[in-house]
Amino acid sequence: MSVLRTKSVERSIADTEDGKQTLKRNLSALDLTVFGVGVVIGAGIFTLTGRAAAEVSGPAIVFSFVLAALCCALAALCYAEFASTVPVSGSAYTFSYASLGELLAWIIGWDLLLELMLGASVVAQGWSEYLVALLEQFGIIWPAATAPGGVIDLPAMLLIAVLTMLIIVGIKESLRVNLVLVALKLFIVLFVIIAGIFMIDTANYVPFIPAPQPIASESGLDAPLMQVVLGMEPSAYGVAGIFSGAALVFFAYIGFDVVATTAEEARRPQRDLPIGIIATLIICTVLYCAVALVITGMIRYDRINPEAALAQAFADKGQAWMAVVISAGAVAGLTTVVLTLLIGASRVVFAMSRDRLLPSTLSRVHHRFRTPWVISLVLGIVGMLIAGLTPIGRLEEMVNIGTLAAFIMVSIGVIVLRRQRPDLQRAFRVPFVPVLPILASLICLYLMINLSLLTWIRFGIWMVIGVALYFAYGFWFSKARSEEKEKLSMDRPPG
């Protein structure tokens, strides 16, 4: 019995047909695309774009977005192949179980829980800040003790509570609300883009690629691992600035992989999942590039306010009222992000629980709504406590490193499963295997070493806790181990 035992694709699919642990298949390609856009497009489109242009790339930030999208596309292709081959809840966890073995699957599941649960809590706090700011613009002052930075962040807790109830009621119902909010968000983004086009001064695009400049490097635990280990110093602008900008804005795309967590609830997963994942990337890339062109055209890159790029750009043009529109867009945008991350987290833990790497009670499905209500409720309560009572804003990089680690495992898994099971029917196939998956892994590794040493230390601690938990519970109670023991006992000769 080994920690490297795998769970066959056929067995993973068979588990989805267990009546007591079966989710309802009712998501279309459109639902999945809206799901993906809902999590990728958040407040970052209003802030990160301007910050990256001001600090590292200038107007050439457009090239950074395209480069980052190409990097994400490599990982997206790997996700699309796995999702169409193994249409089961759990995303990278399930894919890793089928190709890399139980221990690595557990590590990825634990890693995804970090990405999704912590991500939902961090974004809920950001939503709370935008909500309070929006209310203030209407003359409504939220009590300081229960506002962001107070004793308790009540708006963030209320948001997670409401969304948790919505998720329990049903995935389709959740996505109907998501559709409305995504439509509102996209309307505001398009409104901002169209309004900004008429205020563009083309002189601000010169030079489009500013001359390279050295920038002050971090020190100690805040220094990037790349700087600590390899001695590589960061630089801004020029061609190097485009690559630095790509590393920065790459994280604006994080979330498209959450689409794969709903594989078990897609009507035609072999067709709809690849469409949902790839369409999400295309739509988001177009919107990011358009906003980048508007910001750098409205105001010269070296005068952009990194903290409130779009709002300040419109204020400088005498349109301060646009700050209200942008805040409303951020509130709508972040609502969909939190909703999607909570759904993703519940589906990953559901898959792990169904495999008995976590207590099987967590995978209990509601008899009426056909949703994993127990784990949704547990994660909702945990998310409320984290978002409401802890200052976790500084842990945002943990979300990034967790996501990139999952990307690497999925990319490697595609190569392994191609070798192990060439006979499998694959509705979507990554071209140029193993070259593209290896390239995807190397790019993700490069982005990981751009993160701080402190982030790596925290990530290592989280992984150690996860491995300890696996050997304390999952290893002994996993369904695969029980089946392995049963098979051995049947094969053993009597007497």
Buried (B, 14 or more C-beta within 10 A) or exposed (E): EEBEBBBBBEBBBEBBEEEEBEBBBBBBBBBBBBBBBBBBBBBBBBBBBBBBBBBBBBBBBBBBBBBBBEBBBBBBBBBBBBBBBBBBBBBBBBBBBBBBBBBBBBBBBBBBBBBBBBBBBBBBBBBBBBBBBBBEEEEEEBEEEBBBEEEEBBBBBBBBBBBBEBBBBBBBBBBBBBBEBBEBBBEBBEBBBEBBEEBBEEEBBEEEBBEEEEBEEBEEEEBBBBBBEEEEEBBBBBEBBBBBBBBBBBBBBBBBBBBBBBBBBBEBBBBBBBBBBBBBBEBBBEBBBBBBBBBBBBBBBEEBBBEBBBBBBBBBBEBEEBBBBBBBBBBBBBBBBBBBBBBBBBBBBBBBBBBBBBEBEBBBBBEEBBBBBBBBBBBBBBBBEBBBEEEBEEBBBBBBBBBBBBBBBBBBBBBBBBEBBEEBEBBBBBEEBBEBBBBBBEBBEBBBBBBBBBBBEBBEEBBEEBBEBBEEBBBEBBBBBEEBEEEEEEEEEEE
